[in-house]
Amino acid sequence: MLNRIARVTGLIVGGIVGWMAAFYIPNVPQNWLDFAFLRWGIPLTLLGALLGYILTPPLIIRPAAAATTWLRNIPLPQLVAGSVGLFVGLVIAAVLALPLSRLPSPFGQILPLIGTLVFGYMGTVAFVLRYEDLMDLIHSRGKGRGLRETQGMPVLLDTSVIIDGRIADVARTGFLRGPLLVPRFVLNELQYIADSADPLRRNRGRRGLSILHSLQDEDMCELRVIEDDVPHARQVDEKLIRLAKRMRVPILTNDYNLNRVATLQGVEVLNINELANAVKTVLLPGESIDIHIIQEGKEPEQGVGYLDDGTMVVVQQGRPFIGKTVRVTVTKVLQTSAGRMIFAQPTEQSTHS
């Protein structure tokens, strides 16, 4: 439809231009009722209309469509920064135009124009290249601080902690007071994982989406999808770190590598694995507990059970009690890179069915 309108408009405009061109032909009468004029005017009108009909789409519509696509692909913050930079550059050029115009000819006529072009270009480029710093400044004074002051500390969620699923259990406890922020690029990555051909990755992605839905539906805490992006960063982790620095909010994750890299760059990280370790039951040697032994240990006569928080309990001489709940006394507690491990011995006459 737009192409047809453009062709009709080009036909009309081309015809008018062709008709007007006949008035500029030498030795042709300027009276359009004169036959000599019509002999030139009519062919030129038809030629102009034909050229307008044919050339308007490639000369107008296609460049306009390309420009629209190009503008649509430019991130809004970058476009705004470029516009502000152009305005600042033109203001500086206007201030300098008055003294430059007083210079002797031809400098007084040329330099103001050159100054306008140069300062407009420099202002646009400078603001586009540094627009992330401007966004950092705006967010540090506004968004990040405002969220902290009015709603508690917001946190950015990464993909791994969403897929992990424990974030929903933590939210139910009420310990997360501030809003949970899910950047659009994290949501896109989650959608990409959910659409994977690998069944395991697909199930992990779908579980992550289900967790987000449960967080929204159950009103455990405020869940907000934000459109903030970092166009110059390629990896999701890099985007997340730079966005956290810009907004001055922590990242909630269970990704060890993201934790280390973010910490090195001065970003606060809340690691859900560290939280899980911190809230595990604290036992001291000599304390007694009931433990259900479910399997053999690595060493002869050992039995293995688990506390409610997942802590492994290795029971010496516990193999005869596999499948039973037994009263044991803690003998040693080890903290390893894999977590906490407890060693114990059965107490005398303390088995239960």
C-alpha positions as a Markdown table, in Angstrom:
| # | Residue | x | y | z |
|---|---|---|---|---|
| 1 | Met | 0.0 | 0.0 | 0.0 |
| 2 | Leu | 2.8 | 2.4 | 0.9 |
| 3 | Asn | 4.6 | 1.6 | -2.3 |
| 4 | Arg | 1.5 | 2.3 | -4.4 |
| 5 | Ile | 1.0 | 5.7 | -2.6 |
| 6 | Ala | 4.6 | 6.6 | -3.2 |
| 7 | Arg | 4.3 | 5.8 | -7.0 |
| 8 | Val | 1.2 | 7.9 | -7.4 |
| 9 | Thr | 2.8 | 10.8 | -5.5 |
| 10 | Gly | 5.9 | 10.4 | -7.6 |
| 11 | Leu | 3.8 | 10.4 | -10.8 |
| 12 | Ile | 2.1 | 13.6 | -9.8 |
| 13 | Val | 5.2 | 15.4 | -8.7 |
| 14 | Gly | 7.2 | 14.2 | -11.7 |
| 15 | Gly | 4.5 | 15.4 | -14.0 |
| 16 | Ile | 4.4 | 18.9 | -12.4 |
| 17 | Val | 8.2 | 19.1 | -12.6 |
| 18 | Gly | 8.1 | 18.1 | -16.3 |
| 19 | Trp | 5.4 | 20.7 | -17.0 |
| 20 | Met | 7.4 | 23.4 | -15.3 |
| 21 | Ala | 10.6 | 22.4 | -17.1 |
| 22 | Ala | 9.0 | 23.4 | -20.4 |
| 23 | Phe | 8.9 | 27.1 | -19.3 |
| 24 | Tyr | 12.7 | 27.1 | -19.1 |
| 25 | Ile | 13.3 | 25.9 | -22.6 |
| 26 | Pro | 14.8 | 28.7 | -24.8 |
| 27 | Asn | 12.6 | 30.1 | -27.7 |
| 28 | Val | 9.5 | 28.4 | -26.4 |
| 29 | Pro | 6.5 | 30.7 | -25.8 |
| 30 | Gln | 5.6 | 31.2 | -22.1 |
| 31 | Asn | 1.9 | 30.8 | -22.9 |
| 32 | Trp | 0.8 | 27.3 | -22.0 |
| 33 | Leu | -2.1 | 27.7 | -24.4 |
| 34 | Asp | 0.2 | 28.1 | -27.3 |
| 35 | Phe | 0.7 | 25.0 | -29.5 |
| 36 | Ala | 4.5 | 25.5 | -29.6 |
| 37 | Phe | 4.5 | 25.3 | -25.8 |
| 38 | Leu | 2.3 | 22.3 | -25.6 |
| 39 | Arg | 4.6 | 20.5 | -28.1 |
| 40 | Trp | 7.2 | 20.6 | -25.4 |
| 41 | Gly | 5.1 | 20.7 | -22.3 |
| 42 | Ile | 3.0 | 17.6 | -22.8 |
| 43 | Pro | 6.0 | 15.2 | -23.6 |
| 44 | Leu | 8.0 | 16.6 | -20.7 |
| 45 | Thr | 5.0 | 16.2 | -18.4 |
| 46 | Leu | 4.5 | 12.6 | -19.4 |
| 47 | Leu | 8.3 | 11.9 | -19.1 |
| 48 | Gly | 8.4 | 13.4 | -15.7 |
| 49 | Ala | 5.3 | 11.5 | -14.6 |
| 50 | Leu | 6.8 | 8.2 | -15.9 |
| 51 | Leu | 10.2 | 8.9 | -14.2 |
| 52 | Gly | 8.5 | 9.8 | -10.9 |
| 53 | Tyr | 6.4 | 6.7 | -11.0 |
| 54 | Ile | 9.4 | 4.4 | -11.6 |
| 55 | Leu | 12.1 | 6.1 | -9.5 |
| 56 | Thr | 10.1 | 7.1 | -6.4 |
| 57 | Pro | 10.2 | 3.7 | -4.6 |
| 58 | Pro | 13.9 | 3.1 | -4.9 |
| 59 | Leu | 14.8 | 6.7 | -4.2 |
| 60 | Ile | 12.4 | 7.4 | -1.3 |
| 61 | Ile | 10.8 | 4.2 | 0.1 |
| 62 | Arg | 13.8 | 1.9 | 0.3 |
| 63 | Pro | 16.2 | 4.5 | 1.8 |
| 64 | Ala | 13.5 | 5.5 | 4.3 |
| 65 | Ala | 12.9 | 1.8 | 5.2 |
| 66 | Ala | 16.6 | 1.3 | 5.6 |
| 67 | Ala | 16.9 | 4.4 | 7.8 |
| 68 | Thr | 13.9 | 3.2 | 9.9 |
| 69 | Thr | 15.5 | -0.2 | 10.4 |
| 70 | Trp | 18.8 | 1.3 | 11.3 |
| 71 | Leu | 17.2 | 3.7 | 13.8 |
| 72 | Arg | 15.2 | 0.8 | 15.3 |
| 73 | Asn | 18.3 | -1.2 | 15.9 |
| 74 | Ile | 20.0 | 1.6 | 17.8 |
| 75 | Pro | 19.5 | 1.2 | 21.6 |
| 76 | Leu | 17.3 | 4.1 | 22.9 |
| 77 | Pro | 19.9 | 5.3 | 25.5 |
| 78 | Gln | 22.5 | 5.5 | 22.7 |
| 79 | Leu | 20.1 | 7.4 | 20.4 |
| 80 | Val | 19.2 | 9.8 | 23.2 |
| 81 | Ala | 22.9 | 10.3 | 24.0 |
| 82 | Gly | 23.7 | 11.0 | 20.4 |
| 83 | Ser | 21.0 | 13.6 | 20.1 |
| 84 | Val | 22.1 | 15.3 | 23.3 |
| 85 | Gly | 25.7 | 15.3 | 22.1 |
| 86 | Leu | 24.6 | 16.9 | 18.8 |
| 87 | Phe | 22.7 | 19.6 | 20.6 |
| 88 | Val | 25.6 | 20.3 | 22.9 |
| 89 | Gly | 28.0 | 20.5 | 19.9 |
| 90 | Leu | 25.7 | 22.8 | 18.0 |
| 91 | Val | 25.4 | 25.1 | 21.1 |
| 92 | Ile | 29.2 | 25.3 | 21.3 |
| 93 | Ala | 29.5 | 26.0 | 17.6 |
| 94 | Ala | 26.8 | 28.8 | 17.9 |
| 95 | Val | 28.8 | 30.4 | 20.7 |
| 96 | Leu | 32.0 | 30.3 | 18.6 |
| 97 | Ala | 30.3 | 31.4 | 15.4 |
| 98 | Leu | 30.1 | 35.1 | 16.4 |
| 99 | Pro | 33.9 | 35.6 | 17.0 |
| 100 | Leu | 34.8 | 33.4 | 14.0 |
| 101 | Ser | 32.5 | 35.5 | 11.7 |
| 102 | Arg | 34.5 | 38.6 | 12.5 |
| 103 | Leu | 37.7 | 37.2 | 10.9 |
| 104 | Pro | 38.8 | 38.5 | 7.6 |
| 105 | Ser | 37.3 | 37.0 | 4.4 |
| 106 | Pro | 37.1 | 34.2 | 3.4 |
| 107 | Phe | 37.7 | 32.8 | 7.0 |
| 108 | Gly | 34.8 | 34.7 | 8.4 |
| 109 | Gln | 32.4 | 32.9 | 6.0 |
| 110 | Ile | 34.0 | 29.4 | 6.0 |
| 111 | Leu | 35.1 | 28.8 | 9.7 |
| 112 | Pro | 31.6 | 29.1 | 11.3 |
| 113 | Leu | 30.3 | 26.4 | 8.9 |
| 114 | Ile | 33.3 | 24.2 | 9.6 |
| 115 | Gly | 32.9 | 24.8 | 13.3 |
| 116 | Thr | 29.2 | 23.8 | 13.2 |
| 117 | Leu | 30.1 | 20.5 | 11.3 |
| 118 | Val | 33.1 | 19.7 | 13.5 |
| 119 | Phe | 31.5 | 20.4 | 16.9 |
| 120 | Gly | 28.2 | 18.8 | 16.0 |
| 121 | Tyr | 30.1 | 15.6 | 15.0 |
| 122 | Met | 32.4 | 15.7 | 18.0 |
| 123 | Gly | 29.5 | 16.2 | 20.4 |
| 124 | Thr | 27.6 | 13.3 | 18.9 |
| 125 | Val | 30.5 | 10.9 | 18.9 |
| 126 | Ala | 31.6 | 11.9 | 22.4 |
| 127 | Phe | 28.2 | 11.3 | 24.0 |
| 128 | Val | 27.6 | 8.1 | 22.1 |
| 129 | Leu | 31.0 | 6.6 | 23.2 |
| 130 | Arg | 30.5 | 7.7 | 26.8 |
| 131 | Tyr | 26.8 | 7.2 | 27.1 |
| 132 | Glu | 27.3 | 4.2 | 29.4 |
| 133 | Asp | 29.1 | 6.5 | 31.9 |
| 134 | Leu | 26.2 | 8.9 | 31.7 |
| 135 | Met | 23.8 | 6.1 | 32.4 |
| 136 | Asp | 25.9 | 5.0 | 35.3 |
| 137 | Leu | 25.8 | 8.5 | 36.7 |
| 138 | Ile | 22.0 | 8.8 | 36.2 |
| 139 | His | 21.3 | 5.4 | 37.8 |
| 140 | Ser | 23.7 | 5.9 | 40.7 |
| 141 | Arg | 21.8 | 9.1 | 41.6 |
| 142 | Gly | 18.4 | 7.9 | 40.8 |
| 143 | Lys | 17.2 | 4.4 | 40.2 |
| 144 | Gly | 19.6 | 2.4 | 42.4 |
| 145 | Arg | 19.4 | 4.7 | 45.4 |
| 146 | Gly | 15.7 | 5.2 | 45.0 |
| 147 | Leu | 15.0 | 1.5 | 45.1 |
| 148 | Arg | 17.2 | 1.0 | 48.1 |
| 149 | Glu | 15.6 | 3.8 | 50.0 |
| 150 | Thr | 12.0 | 3.1 | 49.3 |
| 151 | Gln | 11.7 | -0.7 | 48.7 |
| 152 | Gly | 14.8 | -2.3 | 50.3 |
| 153 | Met | 17.8 | -3.6 | 48.5 |
| 154 | Pro | 16.9 | -4.9 | 45.0 |
| 155 | Val | 18.9 | -7.7 | 43.5 |
| 156 | Leu | 19.7 | -8.8 | 40.0 |
| 157 | Leu | 19.0 | -12.5 | 39.3 |
| 158 | Asp | 21.2 | -14.5 | 37.0 |
| 159 | Thr | 20.1 | -17.5 | 34.9 |
| 160 | Ser | 21.8 | -20.1 | 37.1 |
| 161 | Val | 20.0 | -19.1 | 40.3 |
| 162 | Ile | 16.6 | -19.0 | 38.5 |
| 163 | Ile | 17.1 | -22.5 | 37.1 |
| 164 | Asp | 18.4 | -23.7 | 40.5 |
| 165 | Gly | 15.0 | -23.1 | 42.0 |
| 166 | Arg | 15.9 | -22.5 | 45.6 |
| 167 | Ile | 15.3 | -18.8 | 45.1 |
| 168 | Ala | 11.5 | -19.6 | 45.4 |
| 169 | Asp | 12.1 | -21.2 | 48.8 |
| 170 | Val | 14.2 | -18.3 | 50.0 |
| 171 | Ala | 11.5 | -15.9 | 48.8 |
| 172 | Arg | 8.8 | -17.7 | 50.8 |
| 173 | Thr | 10.7 | -17.2 | 54.0 |
| 174 | Gly | 10.5 | -13.4 | 53.6 |
| 175 | Phe | 14.2 | -12.8 | 53.8 |
| 176 | Leu | 14.2 | -11.0 | 50.3 |
| 177 | Arg | 12.7 | -7.7 | 51.1 |
| 178 | Gly | 13.6 | -5.8 | 47.9 |
| 179 | Pro | 12.4 | -6.4 | 44.4 |
| 180 | Leu | 14.0 | -9.2 | 42.3 |
| 181 | Leu | 15.2 | -7.7 | 39.0 |
| 182 | Val | 15.3 | -10.0 | 35.9 |
| 183 | Pro | 17.0 | -8.3 | 33.0 |
| 184 | Arg | 15.5 | -8.9 | 29.6 |
| 185 | Phe | 18.7 | -10.5 | 28.3 |
| 186 | Val | 18.6 | -13.1 | 31.2 |
| 187 | Leu | 15.0 | -13.9 | 30.3 |
| 188 | Asn | 16.0 | -14.3 | 26.7 |
| 189 | Glu | 18.8 | -16.7 | 27.6 |
| 190 | Leu | 16.3 | -18.7 | 29.8 |
| 191 | Gln | 13.9 | -18.9 | 26.8 |
| 192 | Tyr | 16.8 | -20.0 | 24.6 |
| 193 | Ile | 17.6 | -22.8 | 27.1 |
| 194 | Ala | 14.0 | -23.8 | 27.3 |
| 195 | Asp | 13.8 | -24.2 | 23.5 |
| 196 | Ser | 17.0 | -26.3 | 23.3 |
| 197 | Ala | 17.0 | -29.6 | 21.5 |
| 198 | Asp | 18.8 | -31.2 | 24.4 |
| 199 | Pro | 16.2 | -32.6 | 26.8 |
| 200 | Leu | 18.2 | -31.9 | 29.9 |
| 201 | Arg | 18.8 | -28.2 | 29.0 |
| 202 | Arg | 15.2 | -27.9 | 27.8 |
| 203 | Asn | 13.9 | -29.2 | 31.2 |
| 204 | Arg | 16.3 | -26.9 | 33.1 |
| 205 | Gly | 15.0 | -23.9 | 31.1 |
| 206 | Arg | 11.4 | -24.7 | 31.6 |
| 207 | Arg | 12.0 | -25.2 | 35.3 |
| 208 | Gly | 13.5 | -21.7 | 35.4 |
| 209 | Leu | 10.5 | -20.2 | 33.6 |
| 210 | Ser | 8.2 | -22.1 | 36.0 |
| 211 | Ile | 10.1 | -20.7 | 39.0 |
| 212 | Leu | 9.6 | -17.1 | 37.7 |
| 213 | His | 5.9 | -17.7 | 37.2 |
| 214 | Ser | 5.5 | -19.1 | 40.7 |
| 215 | Leu | 7.4 | -16.0 | 42.1 |
| 216 | Gln | 4.9 | -13.8 | 40.3 |
| 217 | Asp | 1.8 | -15.7 | 41.0 |
| 218 | Glu | 2.3 | -16.3 | 44.7 |
| 219 | Asp | 3.3 | -12.7 | 45.4 |
| 220 | Met | 6.3 | -14.0 | 47.5 |
| 221 | Cys | 8.1 | -10.8 | 46.6 |
| 222 | Glu | 8.1 | -8.2 | 43.8 |
| 223 | Leu | 9.5 | -9.7 | 40.6 |
| 224 | Arg | 10.3 | -7.1 | 37.9 |
| 225 | Val | 11.6 | -7.7 | 34.3 |
| 226 | Ile | 13.8 | -4.7 | 33.4 |
| 227 | Glu | 14.7 | -3.6 | 29.9 |
| 228 | Asp | 18.1 | -2.2 | 30.8 |
| 229 | Asp | 20.8 | -3.6 | 28.5 |
| 230 | Val | 24.5 | -3.3 | 27.9 |
| 231 | Pro | 24.8 | -3.4 | 24.0 |
| 232 | His | 28.6 | -3.5 | 23.8 |
| 233 | Ala | 28.9 | -6.6 | 26.1 |
| 234 | Arg | 28.4 | -10.0 | 24.4 |
| 235 | Gln | 28.2 | -12.5 | 27.2 |
| 236 | Val | 25.3 | -12.6 | 29.6 |
| 237 | Asp | 27.6 | -12.6 | 32.6 |
| 238 | Glu | 29.5 | -9.6 | 31.4 |
| 239 | Lys | 26.2 | -7.7 | 30.8 |
| 240 | Leu | 25.0 | -8.6 | 34.3 |
| 241 | Ile | 28.2 | -7.4 | 36.0 |
| 242 | Arg | 28.2 | -4.1 | 34.1 |
| 243 | Leu | 24.5 | -3.6 | 34.7 |
| 244 | Ala | 25.0 | -4.3 | 38.4 |
| 245 | Lys | 27.8 | -1.7 | 38.5 |
| 246 | Arg | 25.6 | 0.8 | 36.7 |
| 247 | Met | 22.6 | 0.3 | 39.0 |
| 248 | Arg | 24.7 | -0.3 | 42.1 |
| 249 | Val | 22.8 | -3.4 | 43.2 |
| 250 | Pro | 24.1 | -6.9 | 44.1 |
| 251 | Ile | 23.8 | -10.0 | 41.9 |
| 252 | Leu | 22.1 | -13.1 | 43.3 |
| 253 | Thr | 23.7 | -16.2 | 41.8 |
| 254 | Asn | 25.1 | -19.7 | 42.5 |
| 255 | Asp | 27.6 | -19.6 | 39.7 |
| 256 | Tyr | 31.1 | -19.8 | 41.1 |
| 257 | Asn | 32.9 | -18.2 | 38.1 |
| 258 | Leu | 30.4 | -15.3 | 38.0 |
| 259 | Asn | 30.9 | -14.9 | 41.7 |
| 260 | Arg | 34.6 | -14.6 | 41.4 |
| 261 | Val | 34.7 | -12.3 | 38.4 |
| 262 | Ala | 32.0 | -9.9 | 39.8 |
| 263 | Thr | 33.8 | -9.7 | 43.1 |
| 264 | Leu | 37.0 | -8.8 | 41.4 |
| 265 | Gln | 35.2 | -6.0 | 39.6 |
| 266 | Gly | 33.8 | -4.6 | 42.9 |
| 267 | Val | 30.3 | -5.9 | 42.4 |
| 268 | Glu | 28.5 | -7.2 | 45.5 |
| 269 | Val | 27.4 | -10.9 | 45.1 |
| 270 | Leu | 24.9 | -12.8 | 47.1 |
| 271 | Asn | 25.7 | -16.5 | 46.6 |
| 272 | Ile | 22.8 | -18.8 | 47.4 |
| 273 | Asn | 25.2 | -21.7 | 47.9 |
| 274 | Glu | 27.0 | -19.8 | 50.6 |
| 275 | Leu | 23.6 | -19.0 | 52.2 |
| 276 | Ala | 22.7 | -22.7 | 52.2 |
| 277 | Asn | 26.0 | -23.6 | 53.9 |
| 278 | Ala | 25.5 | -20.8 | 56.4 |
| 279 | Val | 22.1 | -22.0 | 57.6 |
| 280 | Lys | 23.1 | -25.7 | 58.0 |
| 281 | Thr | 22.8 | -27.3 | 61.4 |
| 282 | Val | 25.8 | -26.6 | 63.6 |
| 283 | Leu | 26.9 | -29.6 | 65.5 |
| 284 | Leu | 29.8 | -30.0 | 67.9 |
| 285 | Pro | 31.7 | -33.2 | 68.9 |
| 286 | Gly | 30.0 | -34.9 | 71.7 |
| 287 | Glu | 26.4 | -33.9 | 70.7 |
| 288 | Ser | 23.9 | -36.7 | 70.0 |
| 289 | Ile | 21.4 | -36.7 | 67.1 |
| 290 | Asp | 19.0 | -39.2 | 65.4 |
| 291 | Ile | 20.0 | -40.2 | 61.9 |
| 292 | His | 18.5 | -42.5 | 59.4 |
| 293 | Ile | 21.2 | -44.6 | 57.8 |
| 294 | Ile | 20.4 | -45.3 | 54.1 |
| 295 | Gln | 23.5 | -46.8 | 52.5 |
| 296 | Glu | 27.0 | -48.1 | 53.1 |
| 297 | Gly | 30.1 | -45.9 | 53.4 |
| 298 | Lys | 33.4 | -46.1 | 51.6 |
| 299 | Glu | 35.1 | -47.8 | 54.4 |
| 300 | Pro | 34.1 | -51.2 | 55.9 |
| 301 | Glu | 31.3 | -51.1 | 58.4 |
| 302 | Gln | 30.5 | -47.5 | 57.7 |
| 303 | Gly | 26.9 | -46.3 | 57.2 |
| 304 | Val | 25.8 | -43.0 | 55.7 |
| 305 | Gly | 22.8 | -40.8 | 56.4 |
| 306 | Tyr | 21.8 | -37.2 | 55.8 |
| 307 | Leu | 20.5 | -34.4 | 57.9 |
| 308 | Asp | 17.4 | -32.5 | 56.7 |
| 309 | Asp | 19.7 | -29.8 | 55.2 |
| 310 | Gly | 21.6 | -32.3 | 53.1 |
| 311 | Thr | 24.7 | -32.6 | 55.3 |
| 312 | Met | 26.3 | -36.0 | 55.1 |
| 313 | Val | 26.7 | -38.0 | 58.3 |
| 314 | Val | 29.2 | -40.9 | 58.2 |
| 315 | Val | 28.5 | -43.3 | 61.0 |
| 316 | Gln | 31.4 | -45.6 | 62.0 |
| 317 | Gln | 30.2 | -49.1 | 62.7 |
| 318 | Gly | 26.9 | -48.1 | 61.2 |
| 319 | Arg | 26.5 | -50.7 | 58.5 |
| 320 | Pro | 24.4 | -53.0 | 60.6 |
| 321 | Phe | 21.8 | -50.2 | 61.0 |
| 322 | Ile | 21.2 | -49.5 | 57.3 |
| 323 | Gly | 17.5 | -48.8 | 56.8 |
| 324 | Lys | 17.1 | -47.8 | 60.5 |
| 325 | Thr | 17.1 | -44.6 | 62.5 |
| 326 | Val | 19.8 | -44.7 | 65.1 |
| 327 | Arg | 21.0 | -42.4 | 67.9 |
| 328 | Val | 24.6 | -41.4 | 67.2 |
| 329 | Thr | 27.2 | -39.2 | 68.9 |
| 330 | Val | 29.2 | -36.7 | 66.8 |
| 331 | Thr | 32.9 | -37.4 | 66.9 |
| 332 | Lys | 34.3 | -35.0 | 64.3 |
| 333 | Val | 33.0 | -32.2 | 61.9 |
| 334 | Leu | 34.9 | -31.5 | 58.7 |
| 335 | Gln | 34.4 | -28.5 | 56.4 |
| 336 | Thr | 35.5 | -29.3 | 52.9 |
| 337 | Ser | 35.1 | -27.5 | 49.5 |
| 338 | Ala | 32.1 | -29.7 | 48.8 |
| 339 | Gly | 30.4 | -28.8 | 52.1 |
| 340 | Arg | 30.3 | -29.9 | 55.7 |
| 341 | Met | 30.8 | -33.6 | 56.6 |
| 342 | Ile | 30.0 | -35.1 | 60.0 |
| 343 | Phe | 31.5 | -38.3 | 61.5 |
| 344 | Ala | 29.7 | -40.1 | 64.3 |
| 345 | Gln | 29.5 | -43.3 | 66.4 |
| 346 | Pro | 26.3 | -45.1 | 67.4 |
| 347 | Thr | 25.4 | -44.8 | 71.0 |
| 348 | Glu | 24.7 | -47.9 | 72.9 |
| 349 | Gln | 21.2 | -49.4 | 72.8 |
| 350 | Ser | 19.8 | -46.4 | 70.8 |
| 351 | Thr | 18.2 | -47.9 | 67.7 |
| 352 | His | 14.7 | -47.1 | 66.6 |
| 353 | Ser | 12.4 | -48.7 | 64.0 |
